[in-house]
Amino acid sequence: DQMGVVHNSNYLVWFEMGRTEYARHFGLPYSKIEEEGFFFVVAESHVKYKKPAFYADELIVRTWCTDLKPVTFKFNYEITRKGTGEVVAEGYTRHVNVSKETRRPVRMPAHIMDVMK
């Protein structure tokens, strides 16, 4: 915005980047999940803004998975300012594993569950 503060909608984009890199880091890029016939649908999102992020800030997105069940799971996020470690925002997204074909919730295969752990 005019004050140089990052717009609030960007945090959800950064959450998506965090979970994309999380899966890639553990050898399961999202493209592979889709190739296997699944989508991780966002069912809920929450952001708690702690301090403003500014245009020139370098930020770090820390991502981890919790509440892992056969069909649902939760990604948690912490966004910090690089250098100072100040927490800028924190939040989570809840996901449902759905079949690419039927668009209905389905159990995750064991090898995907193992990566998510």
C-alpha positions, 0 to 999 in steps of 0.5 A: 500500500502507500505506506509500504506495508505488505497487503494482507492477502499476500500472507496466504500466497506465502503460506501456499509457497511454504507448503509447496516447498515443504512437499518438494523438500520431502520428495513429493512435489505437488505435481506428483500428488496430482499425477497420482490422482489427488488434490489437497483442497484448502478447507480453512485458513487463518492468519494472525498478523503480529507486525507489519511486513514492509516492501523491502523486507526479506521474510522466512516462511517456516512450515510444518504439518500437524493433525494428520489423519487419513483424509485431513491435515493441517499446515502451520506457518510462521513468517519471520523477518530475516535477520531479526527473527521478528514474527510478522505473522502466524497461521494455518490452513486445513486441507482435505485430500480429494480424488482428482477424478471424483472431487470427493474426500479420499484416504491418502496413500501410505507413502503420502502419509509418511511424507506428511509426517 
